[in-house]
């Protein structure tokens, strides 16, 4: 599986299109498609891996483990930019913000 195929598949599992992923990573339009024939620049690969919450090694096909060596702290992986869906359907932006606000509240209460 190519870097592009693995990236596209991982994005789709998270409800993202290639175009959406490019925008979030601040990459030019259709730049991910060049990954079909050439190796991406390290900084672009890192940006995409960070957005997809996987390691660069996973995207490169060096491992099948998406997130090696994750912290045991259950709050450490909290990312306010994460795509959310319920019952296979996207959650409206206004509801996402309410859910994120509640998650921030819960996180702050655990720290007290």
PyMOL commands that set and color helices and strands:
alter all, ss='L'
color gray80, all
select helices_A, chain A and resi 3-13+18-24+32-36+42-52+56-60+93-110
alter helices_A, ss='H'
color red, helices_A
select strands_A, chain A and resi 85-86+89-90
alter strands_A, ss='S'
color yellow, strands_A
deselect
rebuild
show_as cartoon
